[in-house]
Amino acid sequence: MTPRALRSVVVAASVLLAPLQGMGAADHPDLGTTALAPPDGSWTWPISPAALVRPFEPPAHAYGPGHRGIDIGATPGSPVHAPAAGMVVFAGRVVDRPVISIDHGDGVVSSMEPIDPTVVVGDVVVAGSRIGSVSSEGHGAPGRLHLGIRVDGAYVDPLSLLSSPARAVLLPCC
C-alpha cells in the first residue's frame, strides 16, 4: 500500500471511528480491524492507570490550531512505558521540554512529553517496556503526559491504536 493510500485509509478510519473514541476495537467486534489497528493488540497505554484528560482535536488544516495527540493524567515521576515495539529515534529536549520519539515501522512514529528518558537513541523497545518517567515540565499542566502519533507524517488520534479505553476524568469547570 502506498503512503498516500494508507493516509486515506487512516483519515477514513478516524472519521468513521470518531463517535467511538475511548472504546477499543475489541469492544466492537463488528468493526473488524483498520489499517492502523495492530492485529495482535500490541499498543498499550504508556501510563497505568490511564486517565484521559484532553482528547485529540485535529486541526482544520495542516497549520491550523488543534491538539495533535492526547493528554493522559499522570503524577510527575510516574513510570512511562513504550506504547508499542519500536526503536527510539529521539530522546532529548525540544525547545523547553523533554521528549521521546519511537519509530514503530511502516511510517508510524509516537512521541511523548514531558518525559525524563531512561532510553537513548537507537534503543529497541517492546510494548510495555519502561522508557522514562513523567517530568514536571512540559506542554501542558504538570501531571500530564502528551502522546502524539504520526502516520507518514500526519497526526492521527492515538485512541484509534490503544488497546483499551482510559477511564474518564471530570475536570473543574470555569
N, C-alpha and C positions, 0 to 999 in steps of 0.2 A: 504494500500500500504506500502510495506517495505521501510525503508530508502534507501536501495540500488536501488530499483525500482524508487523511487521518484528522486534520484540523476540522474539516467539515463534519466528520462523524462526532468529534468532541463537542463542537458547538451544538449540533443537533441533540446529542445526548444531554447536554447541560440544560437546554431549553425544555426538553421532554421531562427531565427528572427534577426540575426546579421545584415543583409542588411537593416533591417527596424529600426535600432536604432534611437531613438528620436521620433518615431511615436508611439502613444498609440494604444492599441488593438482596441479602438473604431473607429480609423481611417481606420481599415481594418476588416470589419465585416466578410469577407470570411475566416479569420484566426480562428475564434472561440476563445476559451479560452485555455490557457495552464495550467499545474498543478500549476504554480506559480501565474498566474493571479487571483486576488481575484474576486469572482463572482459579487461583488457589486461595484467594482472600488474604494475600500476604501483606497488605497495607494495614498498619496498626496506628493507633493514636500515639503521638510522641510523649504525652503526659498521661499519667494514670493516677487517680481517676480523671477523666476528661470532662471539662465543663466549657461548652461553647459560650463565649461572652460577646463575640461580634462575628457575624456571618460574612461570607463572600458577597461583595457588591460590585459586579462588573461595571466598568466604565462604558459610557455610550459610544466612545471611540477610543482609539489607541492612546491618545494623550489626555483623555478626559479624567475627571475625578472619579474615584471609586475606592474600593478596598479589595486589593488583589490577593486575597487569602482569607484565612480565618484567624481569630484570636481565641486562644484557649486559656482559661483561668489556671494560674499556677503560682505557687509560692516561690519567691526568689530562693535559689539554692536547690530546688527540686530537680531530680534527675530527668534528663531528656533522652529519649530513645529514638533510634532511626525508624522512620515510618515504613520503610521497605529496604530491601537489599540494594546495594549500590556502592559507588566509590565517591569518597569525599573529594570534591573538586575545589572547594574554598572553605577555609576556616580562619577567619580574621575579622578585621574591622571594616565596616563600610560607613564612612563619614564618622558618626559618633556612636555606633552600636556594633556589638559583636554578632557575627552571622556565620552560619554553616550552610553550605550547599552540597547536595548529594546528587550525583548523576545516576539515575536508575536504568539507563539504557533506553533505546528506542525513542530518544528525544525528550524523555521525561526527567525533569530536574526539580527537586524540592529544596526550599530554603527555609531556615528557621532563625528567628531572632527574638529577643536578645538571648544569646546562649554563650556561656563560657565553655569553649570546646575542650574536650579531652582527646580529640582526634586531630590528625594532621592531614594535609592534602596528600592523596594517594592511598590512604587507609581504605580497605574494603570492609564494609559493614553489612550485617544481616539485619533483617527486620527485628526490632526489639532490642538491639544492642545499644548500650549506653554510649552517647556521643558527647555529652556535656551536662551542664546544669543551667537552669534559668538564671539569667543575670538580672540585676535590679535596674539596669539602664536599658533604653531602647525606644522603639517606635510608639508604644502605647503606654498606658498607665503601668506602674510597677505591678508585678503579679500577673503578667500576660505573656504568653508565648505566641508569636505570629508564625503561622505555617502558610507558605505560598507554594503552589505547584504550577510549573510551566510545561506545556507540551509543544515541542518545536518552537519555543519562544513565546507562545501565547499562554496567558494565565488561565487556569481552569479552577472550578470550585473543588477544593480539597475534599469536601464531603462526598463527592462522587467516587472517590477512591478508598476512603476509610472503611474498615471492616464492620464497624458497629456504631450506632449513634452515641453522641455525647449527651449527657443529661442537661436539661435546660436550666438556665440560671436567670433569675429575675434581677434586673438592675434597678437602682433607685431612679425614680422619676425626677425630672427637672434639675 
